[in-house]
Each structure stands twice: as C-alpha cells, then as structure tokens.
Amino acid sequence: MTDRKSIAVALGVAAGVAAVVATIAVYTSRHREATPRDVNEIFDAAKETLRKLDEALAALRKSNE
C-alpha cells in the first residue's frame, strides 16, 4: 500500500511541476514584446530601399536601349 501512495505522490508532484512549467512558458511567450525601432532608422531603411529601386530601374532602362 505504501508503494502505491509513494507512486501517486510522485506522479502528483510531477504533474504539478509540469503544470507550473507550462504556465510559466505560456506567460512569458505572451508577454514578450519586440523592441521598438527608432523612426529615423525606419525612414533611413525606406530611403535606402528607394535608392536601390531607382538604381535597378535605371539599369533596366539602360539595358532596354
């Protein structure tokens, strides 16, 4: 009888630990925030993209001549 009680207690403890770990994992995944980017960095990246597109368009026009 004691062995069954020990096994039941061990399984209960294991299930409790698993539930706590799962709860912590869900909490941290939901409350993780992305670091905000600076607005100037976004504008600089957009300007760089536009510059590259202009260069690619100029190269296409040149190749069609």
URTA-V662796 format. One record per pair of residues at least 12 apart in sequence whose ideal C-beta (glycine too) atoms are under 10 Angstrom apart, sorted by the first residue. I is the first residue (numbers start at 1). GAP is how many residues later the second one is. Records with the same first field share a line. If there is no record, write none. Layout:
# URTA-V662796
I->GAP + GAP
This chain:
# URTA-V662796
none
